[in-house]
Structures are given as C-alpha cells and as structure tokens.
Amino acid sequence: MSDQTWATLVRHEGEVPREASTCGFRDRLISLEDDGRVAAWAHAVDIDGAREHYHRRSAELYYVLEGEGQVMLDGKAHDVRKGSIVHIPPGVIHGARGRMRVLVVGVPDIADEDLFFPDEE
C-alpha cells in the first residue's frame, strides 16, 4: 500500500451543491474542493444547450443519463441519447444542443482557469 492517505467519500444526488455552469445546471458530486487529492471530478449536469468551450489540460467524459441531443466536437455534430458516452480530449472545442442529463467526469480535474471560449479569443 501507498503511504499516501486518500479520503473516502459517499455522496447522494440531491444532497450536493447545485449551481449554474457553462453547460446548464450542475450537481457537484465530487469536486476538487472536497479533497485536493482527487483524481478527477464528477458532476451531474442538466444540459439545455451548452456554450462552446475547451480545456487546455483536461479531458472530459460525458455519459448521457437521460434525454437526447447533439454534442458538438470541433464543429461537427454527433447525435447522443441515453447510454451514449463521449470522450473529449484537451483542446477539442465542444458544446451541446438539446436537453439531457449528463454525468460529466473531468480528468484530472477541470479548474476555472482551464475554461476557454473560442469566441472570446
């Protein structure tokens, strides 16, 4: 075993902070604020259209829990529905169309300073 101590965490949807985000509203299931040593963060996000943006150092995984729509990846639309998963590497401009609930996992994490909007550059 490693000599590094990791915190365990059990959390329930509906008992976590909910806030507006670039993609809609998110429930912060696991975030860096919980423990600076987490390997990733996970948020359940209610997407109702999402402004196109990108991250320079972080990758994202989108897993569609409910609904359907399109995920835009570097200008190309990809249809998604319940059960779809999308891998978004660093640097890929992405957004979404439609209404869906998505589990978003950021690896290693997605900090505010790693959020960029191409229409502002």
N, C-alpha and C positions, 0 to 999 in steps of 0.2 A: 504494500500500500504506500501511497504517497504520504509525505509528511505534511502536505497541504490540506487544510481543513476546508471542506465545502459545506455550505449551508444547504439544508433540505427545505423544500417548500411545497405546501399543498394549498391550492387556492381554488375558489369556486366562482364561476361566472355569475355575475350579479352582485358579487361582494368585492369587486375591484374598482379602481377609479375609471370613470368613463369621461372621454374628452374629445373635442373636435380635433381632426388631423387633416393632413393634405388629401387623404382619400375619402374622408367621411367622418364617422364617429368610431372611436376605438375603445375597447375594454382592455386595459393594460394588465394582461395575465401575468407576465414575467417581464421585468424591465431592469435596466442597469441600476436603477435607484434601489432595487431590492437587495442587491449584493453586487458590488463592483467586480466580482469574480465570475459572474455568469457567462457562459459560453455564447449565448445568443439571447435575443428577446423574442417573446411571442405575444401577439395582440390579436384579439378577435375584432375584425373591422367590418362595420356596415358601410359598404361602398354604394354610393349613389352618384356615379361619375367620379373620376379622380383626375386631378390636375397632373399633367405630365411632368415628371421629375426624374432625377437619377441620383445615385450614390457613387462616390469615387472609390470607397474602400470596402463597402459591404455588399453582400449578396442577399437576395430575398427569395423566400419560397412562399407562394400563395397557394393555399388549399381551399377550394370553394366548398363551403359547408351548406349553403342554401342559395337559391337564385341562379341567375344566368346573366350573361352579357359578353363583353369582349375585353380582353386585356390587350393594350397597345404596347408593342415592343419595337422600339426604333422605327415607329411609323407604320408598322404592319399590325393589322387587327387579327386576333386569334380568339375564336369562339371558346367560351368556357361555360361550364354548368356544374351542378352539384357533383362532387367527386373528381373534378379536374385539379391538377397540380401544375404550377408554372414555376420554373426556375429562372430568376432574373439575376444575371451576373453583374458585378460592378461595372458602371459606365453605360449600361443599357438604359435609354430613356424609356420610361414606362408610365402608363396611366390606365384607366379603365372606363368603360361605358356600361351602363346598365345598373341594375340593383342586385346586390348579392352580399352575403355574409361570408367573409374570408378569414381563415386563420393565416396570419402573416408572421413568418419567422425571419428575423434578421440575423445574419451570420457574418462577423462575430457579434455585432450589435449595430444599431443604426442610431447614431447620435445626431442631435440637431445640427451640428456643424458639418455633417456628411449628407446634407439635403440640398440639392441644387436644382434650379429651374432653368431650362434652356431658353425660355422666353425672356429671362432677365439678364442673359449674358450678352 
